């Protein structure tokens, strides 16, 4: 039993499984993988209570992975979608889902997410057509 457990720890029990070789070009820009989950942070930058929860529900219905919700440290006018990972096409999909037109690139490698949404007083939770994001 101990030998069996040790074989898995050392990787012997993996059979013919091969891992893909790492990419040799480390200067390539990040690419949004269609099958990956887009991690989103939603912050309420308005005085309207519950706004972040409404936007979170809308994003989750569209297939996004909302990993954090809360209040912004300062008011936002207008609402803005921040690209945190250098993937503007992903930020555009999030913005389109919420009907937000302002998108800014503010990469932050310390955050474990692709997009931050800061909701301003201009945000309305109108029913929008569901779009496939994945």
N, C-alpha and C positions, 0 to 999 in steps of 0.2 A: 504494500500500500504506500509506503514511504517513497519507494522508487517511482511509482506511478505519479505521485504528487510532485516529486522533484523533476520529472520529465516535463511536466507542464510549466513549472516555474522556469526551467532552462529553455523552454521552447521546442523541446524534442517532440512533443505530442501534437504538433501542428500539421503533420502530414505534408502534402505537396503544396500547401498554400504559399503563395509568394506575394510579397508586398511590392507595390510599384516603386520604381527607383525615384529618388528625389529629383526634382527639377534642377537642372544645372544652371539655369539663368535666374539669379536671385534679384535681378533688377526689374523683373516683369511686374506690371501693376496687378493688384489683386483682381480676381475675376469672380463675379457672383456665380455660384454654382446653382443651377436651377433646382436641384433636389435638396439643397441645404435650407435650413430654417433661418430666416432673417430675424435677428435679435433686435428688439426695439425697446427704447426707454421712452415713456410718456410722462411729461411734466406739465402741470397746470400752472400757467403763467397769468391766469386771470383771477378775478375774485369770485367767479361762479363755482360753487361747490359741486363736486361730482363730475366735473368735465373730463378729467383724466380717465375715470372709470368708463364713461361713455365712449371715448375714443379708443380705449383698450378693447372694449367689446367689439367695436367696428373693425379694428385691426385683426383681432383673433378670428372673427368671422371670415375675414379675407385670407387667413392662413399665415399671418405673421406671428412670431413668438415674442410676445410682450414680456420682457424679463424684469422690468422695474417700472413702478408708477409712483408719482409723488407730486410735490409742489415745487415749482421753479423758485430759485433764490431771488429773482426779481421779475416784475411784470413783463410780459411780452406783448408787443403790438407791432405788427400783426403776428399771427401764428407763423412758426417757422419749422422746417424740417432740416436737421443738421446731419450731413454725411460724416460719419465718424471713422469709416474704414477705407476711404478712397474709392468708393463704389457709387458714383453718382446715379447710375441706372437704378440701383436699389432704393436710394433716397427718393428718386422720382416716382417709383411704384408706391412707396408709402405715402408720399404727398398726394398722389392721384387718388388713392383710396380714401383719404380724409378730406379731399377737396382743398388742400392747402397749396398756394401758388409760390410761396417764398421758400427757396431751397438754398442752403449755404453749405460750403465744404469747410468743415472744422475737424480734420482728422485728430484722433486721440487714441494712441495705442494702449493707453492705460485702462481704457474702458473695454469690457468684453462684450461689445455689441456693435452693430453696424450703423444704427440710426438713432438719433434723439429727436423727439417731437416736443416742441414747446408750444402749448396752446395759449393763444391770446384771447382777448374778449371778442374778437371777430369770428372765432370758431363757432360754427353751428353744426349740430349733430343731425343734419338732414339725412334721410335715408338715401344712400348712394347705391348704384348697381354693384353687385358683387363681381369682382374680377379675380381671375386666377392669378396668384402671385408665385406659385411654385411650379 
